[in-house]
């Protein structure tokens, strides 16, 4: 099989960033990494002796992510402390940037033991494997306008809708969200990522059928005001 140079396959620096911190800051180098496909579960109805079936629903689950890091230091205590710092970065919801050029909003599944491989020169070398699950995405995009083209392949991508009202409105529809009694000049935000619904930064009770989202491709969001839309292009 023809060998593909790593700098061609992975044009980004061959390292991992966790919450904007480079693992190299903790004397760690990437030994390997893998990103699995997104598990998809379909629910269908197929009647007896029929050649067709009906799609009822589907779910797209998180990608499975594994990576291993080499740690090096003057002694075992030093590399254990560096590993602990990396461990701490992954607790809770973590933003992980991999050498493949994608970001992953990730949840930690397991931290492997630190295995000492030996001594090279005057430095101790160890390795540890991490397992995560997450959503693959690009950096957040901000689009001005009510008709937009959303990049990505994930069927549903959460979105933040913002507008500034040009007139007082008894009812203001922003996609699936409706605010009541909004004054003129107000900054209104319907945040489909956190669920926050605010007017001038103050949480308000709003009516909604579901939180704002985008689908891949062109779409129009219903709103009498000009919208600013933010989302992460996300991928199956």
C-alpha angles and dihedrals in degrees: 000000000000113000115235114211112244092229089059095044093044108027091175120083107286095244140095126244119203116192088341094308119119113227087222086072085069094049091258130138128192111253095179143327139195132194117197129209123269110267110234123200119195126195113201140171116225115177124212117289094354130139094210135055139194126240108229102175144323139204129207112208132202123284117251112237128192129178137166126210132201113219122197132186146137093276143356093269091057095052091042089057091047091050090049090055091053090046090054092053090059097053112112121356108348132189106220123187112200131199089256088074097249131114120228123203094212146191118203116241103175145349117214127221119269106253117199110224097183143270126304113191104317096333131094114226123208137168134211132183124216128196123201141162124217156140117272113225149148125242117293115282124211118205128184116215142047096257110060142160111231119208120215139068103238104113093229125031118183114235141195115224120200134176142161113226119236093196139018110273130197087201128019120189118202106178108293092352127084124194123195130220099004116177125226116273093023123146107228124192129187105187112199091182100056100017092238116150111191142171113198088346094305119118112247136187108250134177116238139164090207138338117283116275142160132224124213113277134016121346142153123228115210113238133128090221129064109266134217107209125197126187144143114248099233132191140213 
